């Protein structure tokens, strides 16, 4: 089961064609407000002495953002012809293989 939305669900979600730039800015502003609310909640946990919960919340947020970055990067790489993809140094290729092995 997916934590939020599955990758395949995200690919099906398209922005409406009629969205104006104002709507896009509004969405980004709402996301900014949500971020401020999350930081405020984390600050509250710290003030109440629940530092471990605040740290867990911060780490879970970071993991979610990293997953989204990987999803975006992976989707872009799928659209690029394999012969035009970035070339990696041998040490970088080894690091990629190590990460793949760790992920199973």
Protein Blocks (a to p, Z undefined) as FASTA:
>chain_A
ZZklcfklmmmpccdfklcfklmmmmmmmmmmmmmmmmmmmmmmmmnopamlmmmmmmmm
mmmmmmmmmmmmmmmmmmpcfklgccddfklmmmmmmmmmmnZZ
